[in-house]
């Protein structure tokens, strides 16, 4: 698989990247950073740190992209992920540095180089992708599949009552992307609550693993775990990793349907809300494959398998994870 991940690296974004980095047969050609969860420079450093922990330092390039939403003032989620986005771990700076090329320029070049076969997993506000569409309207047609973690299927939000964070931060960008003609697969926050939560029992198993990746996981997710408890969620939430897992193994997608999805950009109480026309009252052609049910049990097992791996340095990383999967 030819893959690019667009991310606002913090919390679960880190786990999603680890899954991509430790999946054999995946060519992760680049990680692009978008305004989102925490201070932008922290997001860049978090991606670089995750690459290092995976044992692939210097082998996967990181590209800095949009530092601000298209039209809005940035909204931070540091209260969820910690000030650094890594559970207030404040890791030392790693040796690898981001590329000088802008993320949008890289996305456009990658779409040309792997036209028709490039998969993009977008797990941040959609500013980088919207800018790419604006610069080249044919960009969307060259992407084989765009997986978007964002929105909710007419259900519960996580930053406003009906609004999920990624779309809330840059609703105009989400509107542009959903209108651009991508082969778009939407995985909403509501699906996370149904299939993407690691429970206290799961976390107990992870603590008992005592591997490099399990320790890194627990350290980076500790602030999320604390915040979730205040919301009545007794565990860690993994919307980005669930989306990544389905992009890598579509058998985890159990049920979905093609719908027209509108993004609210003007509502006073519904900024960034994804409105899924399940009744077809607008009579508009579908613009997204919307996931309605995922295999939560298999997802959790895949994540557990990942965390049983020890992080290693050098070309042996693939075989180390292969052994953990056996």
C-alpha positions as CSV (number, residue, x, y, z in Angstrom):
1,X,0.0,0.0,0.0
2,X,1.2,3.5,-0.9
3,X,0.2,5.6,2.1
4,X,0.4,9.2,3.4
5,X,-0.9,10.2,6.8
6,X,-2.1,13.7,7.5
7,X,-2.2,14.3,11.2
8,X,-2.1,16.7,14.2
9,X,0.1,14.4,16.2
10,X,-1.1,14.0,19.7
11,X,-2.8,11.3,21.8
12,X,-4.3,8.7,19.6
13,X,-2.7,10.1,16.4
14,X,0.5,8.6,17.8
15,X,-1.0,5.2,18.2
16,X,-2.4,5.3,14.6
17,X,1.1,6.2,13.3
18,X,2.6,3.3,15.2
19,X,0.1,0.9,13.6
20,X,1.0,2.1,10.1
21,X,4.7,2.0,10.8
22,X,4.5,-1.5,12.1
23,X,2.3,-3.0,9.4
24,X,4.3,-5.1,6.8
25,X,3.5,-4.2,3.2
26,X,2.7,-0.6,3.9
27,X,5.0,2.0,2.2
28,X,4.4,5.1,4.4
29,X,5.8,7.7,2.1
30,X,5.3,10.7,4.4
31,X,3.6,12.2,7.4
32,X,2.1,15.6,6.9
33,X,1.3,17.9,9.8
34,X,-1.8,20.0,10.1
35,X,-3.0,22.5,12.6
36,X,-5.0,20.8,15.3
37,X,-4.7,19.2,18.7
38,X,-1.8,21.2,20.3
39,X,0.9,23.8,19.5
40,X,2.0,23.1,15.9
41,X,5.7,22.7,16.6
42,X,4.8,20.1,19.3
43,X,2.8,18.2,16.7
44,X,5.9,18.1,14.4
45,X,8.1,16.8,17.2
46,X,5.6,14.2,18.2
47,X,5.5,12.7,14.7
48,X,9.3,12.6,14.7
49,X,9.4,11.0,18.1
50,X,6.9,8.4,17.1
51,X,9.0,7.5,14.0
52,X,12.0,7.1,16.3
53,X,10.2,4.9,18.8
54,X,9.1,2.7,15.9
55,X,12.7,2.1,15.0
56,X,12.5,3.9,11.7
57,X,14.2,7.2,12.5
58,X,15.2,9.0,9.3
59,X,13.3,6.6,7.1
60,X,9.9,8.3,7.0
61,X,9.8,12.0,6.2
62,X,7.7,14.5,8.0
63,X,6.3,17.6,6.3
64,X,5.0,20.7,8.1
65,X,1.8,22.1,6.6
66,X,-1.0,24.5,7.6
67,X,-0.4,26.2,10.9
68,X,-3.8,27.9,11.0
69,X,-7.4,27.0,9.9
70,X,-8.6,28.6,6.6
71,X,-10.8,31.2,8.3
72,X,-11.1,30.5,12.0
73,X,-9.1,31.1,15.1
74,X,-7.4,27.8,16.1
75,X,-9.0,25.8,19.0
76,X,-6.6,23.8,21.1
77,X,-7.2,20.3,22.5
78,X,-4.3,20.5,24.9
79,X,-6.8,20.0,27.8
80,X,-7.3,16.5,26.4
81,X,-3.8,15.5,25.4
82,X,-1.5,17.5,27.7
83,X,0.4,20.6,26.7
84,X,2.8,18.7,24.5
85,X,0.2,16.3,23.1
86,X,2.0,13.3,24.6
87,X,0.5,13.2,28.0
88,X,2.8,15.9,29.3
89,X,5.8,13.6,28.7
90,X,8.0,16.4,27.3
91,X,10.3,14.0,25.4
92,X,13.7,15.4,24.4
93,X,14.0,16.5,20.8
94,X,15.1,13.7,18.4
95,X,17.8,13.9,15.7
96,X,15.5,13.6,12.7
97,X,14.2,17.0,11.4
98,X,11.2,17.8,9.3
99,X,11.6,18.3,5.6
100,X,11.9,21.8,4.1
101,X,9.1,21.1,1.6
102,X,5.6,22.2,2.6
103,X,3.1,19.5,3.3
104,X,0.7,20.6,0.6
105,X,3.4,20.6,-2.1
106,X,4.4,17.1,-1.0
107,X,0.8,15.9,-1.1
108,X,0.4,17.2,-4.6
109,X,3.6,15.6,-5.8
110,X,2.8,12.3,-4.1
111,X,-0.6,12.3,-5.8
112,X,1.2,12.6,-9.1
113,X,3.8,10.0,-8.4
114,X,1.4,7.3,-7.1
115,X,-1.7,8.5,-9.0
116,X,-4.6,6.0,-8.7
117,X,-2.9,4.0,-6.0
118,X,-2.2,6.5,-3.1
119,X,-4.2,6.1,0.1
120,X,-4.4,9.1,2.4
121,X,-5.5,8.7,6.0
122,X,-6.6,12.1,7.3
123,X,-6.8,12.2,11.1
124,X,-6.7,16.0,11.7
125,X,-8.6,19.0,10.6
126,X,-8.7,19.0,6.8
127,X,-6.8,22.2,6.1
128,X,-3.9,20.7,4.2
129,X,-6.1,18.7,1.9
130,X,-8.4,21.6,1.3
131,X,-5.4,23.7,0.3
132,X,-4.2,21.0,-2.0
133,X,-7.7,20.9,-3.7
134,X,-7.6,24.7,-4.1
135,X,-4.2,24.6,-5.8
136,X,-5.1,21.6,-8.0
137,X,-8.7,20.6,-8.4
138,X,-7.6,17.4,-10.0
139,X,-5.9,16.3,-6.8
140,X,-8.9,14.5,-5.5
141,X,-9.2,12.3,-8.7
142,X,-5.7,11.0,-8.2
143,X,-6.2,9.7,-4.7
144,X,-7.3,6.1,-4.6
145,X,-9.0,6.4,-1.2
146,X,-9.2,9.1,1.3
147,X,-10.0,7.9,4.8
148,X,-11.3,10.7,7.0
149,X,-11.6,10.5,10.8
150,X,-14.0,13.3,11.6
151,X,-17.6,14.2,12.2
152,X,-20.3,12.1,13.6
153,X,-23.3,10.4,11.9
154,X,-26.0,12.8,13.2
155,X,-24.9,12.0,16.7
156,X,-22.8,13.1,19.7
157,X,-19.9,15.5,19.2
158,X,-16.8,15.8,21.4
159,X,-16.1,19.5,21.4
160,X,-19.6,20.9,21.0
161,X,-22.9,18.9,21.5
162,X,-23.1,17.9,17.8
163,X,-19.6,18.8,16.6
164,X,-16.5,16.6,16.4
165,X,-13.1,18.3,16.9
166,X,-11.5,17.9,13.5
167,X,-14.4,19.4,11.6
168,X,-15.0,22.0,14.3
169,X,-11.5,23.4,14.0
170,X,-11.8,24.0,10.3
171,X,-15.3,23.5,9.0
172,X,-14.6,25.4,5.8
173,X,-11.8,23.0,5.0
174,X,-14.1,20.0,5.7
175,X,-16.7,21.5,3.4
176,X,-14.1,21.9,0.6
177,X,-12.9,18.3,1.0
178,X,-16.3,16.7,1.1
179,X,-17.2,18.7,-2.1
180,X,-14.1,17.9,-4.0
181,X,-14.9,14.4,-5.4
182,X,-12.7,12.2,-3.3
183,X,-13.3,8.5,-3.0
184,X,-13.9,9.3,0.7
185,X,-14.4,7.0,3.6
186,X,-15.8,8.7,6.7
187,X,-15.2,7.3,10.2
188,X,-17.1,9.4,12.8
189,X,-16.6,10.0,16.5
190,X,-19.8,8.0,17.2
191,X,-18.1,4.9,15.8
192,X,-15.2,5.4,18.2
193,X,-17.6,5.2,21.2
194,X,-19.0,2.0,19.8
195,X,-15.9,0.2,18.7
196,X,-12.7,2.2,19.5
197,X,-12.4,2.3,23.3
198,X,-9.9,0.4,25.3
199,X,-11.4,-0.5,28.6
200,X,-9.8,-0.6,32.0
201,X,-9.4,-4.4,31.6
202,X,-7.7,-3.8,28.3
203,X,-5.4,-1.3,29.9
204,X,-4.6,-3.7,32.7
205,X,-3.4,-6.2,30.0
206,X,-1.3,-3.5,28.3
207,X,0.4,-2.6,31.6
208,X,1.3,-6.3,32.1
209,X,2.9,-6.5,28.6
210,X,5.8,-4.2,29.7
211,X,7.2,-3.8,26.2
212,X,8.7,-0.7,24.6
213,X,5.5,0.1,22.7
214,X,3.2,-0.7,25.6
215,X,5.1,1.6,27.9
216,X,5.2,4.4,25.3
217,X,1.4,3.9,24.8
218,X,0.6,4.2,28.4
219,X,2.8,7.3,28.8
220,X,1.3,9.2,25.9
221,X,-2.3,8.3,26.7
222,X,-2.3,9.1,30.4
223,X,-3.8,12.6,30.0
224,X,-6.5,11.3,27.6
225,X,-7.4,8.7,30.1
226,X,-7.8,11.3,32.8
227,X,-9.9,13.5,30.6
228,X,-12.1,10.7,29.4
229,X,-13.0,9.9,33.0
230,X,-14.5,13.3,33.4
231,X,-16.7,12.6,30.4
232,X,-17.9,9.2,31.7
233,X,-15.6,7.2,29.4
234,X,-13.7,4.7,31.4
235,X,-10.8,4.0,29.1
236,X,-8.8,5.4,26.2
237,X,-10.4,6.5,23.0
238,X,-8.9,5.6,19.6
239,X,-10.7,7.2,16.6
240,X,-7.6,7.7,14.5
241,X,-6.3,4.2,15.1
242,X,-9.7,2.7,14.3
243,X,-9.7,4.6,11.1
244,X,-6.1,3.5,10.3
245,X,-6.9,-0.1,11.1
246,X,-9.8,-0.1,8.7
247,X,-7.7,1.6,6.0
248,X,-5.1,-1.2,6.4
249,X,-7.7,-4.0,6.7
250,X,-11.1,-3.2,5.3
251,X,-12.6,-6.4,6.7
252,X,-12.9,-4.4,10.0
253,X,-15.5,-2.2,8.2
254,X,-18.7,-4.2,9.0
255,X,-21.4,-1.9,7.8
256,X,-21.6,1.3,5.8
257,X,-23.6,3.1,3.2
258,X,-23.0,5.9,0.7
259,X,-24.6,9.2,1.8
260,X,-24.4,12.9,1.0
261,X,-22.6,14.6,4.0
262,X,-22.9,18.3,4.4
263,X,-20.7,20.3,6.7
264,X,-22.2,23.2,8.7
265,X,-20.2,26.3,8.3
266,X,-22.7,29.0,9.5
267,X,-24.6,27.5,12.4
268,X,-24.3,29.3,15.7
269,X,-24.7,26.1,17.7
270,X,-23.5,23.6,15.2
271,X,-20.1,24.8,13.8
272,X,-18.5,21.9,11.9
273,X,-21.3,19.5,12.4
274,X,-21.5,16.7,9.8
275,X,-25.1,16.3,8.6
276,X,-25.5,12.9,7.0
277,X,-28.6,12.8,4.8
278,X,-29.7,9.2,5.7
279,X,-33.2,10.0,4.5
280,X,-32.1,11.4,1.1
281,X,-34.3,14.4,1.6
282,X,-31.8,16.6,-0.3
283,X,-31.7,14.3,-3.3
284,X,-28.0,14.9,-3.7
285,X,-25.5,12.4,-5.0
286,X,-23.5,10.6,-2.2
287,X,-20.1,12.1,-1.5
288,X,-18.9,9.7,1.2
289,X,-18.8,6.1,2.1
290,X,-20.0,6.4,5.8
291,X,-19.0,3.7,8.2
292,X,-22.0,2.6,10.4
293,X,-20.4,-0.4,12.2
294,X,-16.9,-1.6,12.8
295,X,-15.5,-4.8,14.3
296,X,-14.4,-3.5,17.7
297,X,-13.3,-6.9,19.0
298,X,-10.8,-7.5,16.1
299,X,-9.7,-3.9,16.3
300,X,-8.8,-4.1,19.9
301,X,-6.9,-7.4,19.3
302,X,-5.0,-5.8,16.5
303,X,-4.0,-2.9,18.8
304,X,-3.0,-5.4,21.5
305,X,-0.9,-7.3,19.1
306,X,0.9,-4.1,18.1
307,X,1.6,-3.2,21.7
308,X,3.2,-6.6,22.4
309,X,6.0,-5.5,20.0
310,X,9.3,-4.2,21.3
311,X,10.4,-1.1,19.5
312,X,13.7,-1.9,17.7
313,X,16.3,0.1,15.8
314,X,17.3,-0.6,12.2
315,X,15.9,-2.9,9.5
316,X,15.0,-5.7,11.9
317,X,11.8,-3.8,13.0
318,X,9.6,-5.6,10.5
319,X,10.6,-9.1,11.5
320,X,10.2,-8.2,15.2
321,X,6.5,-7.2,14.6
322,X,6.0,-10.2,12.4
323,X,7.0,-12.5,15.3
324,X,4.5,-10.7,17.5
325,X,1.7,-11.2,15.0
326,X,2.5,-15.0,14.7
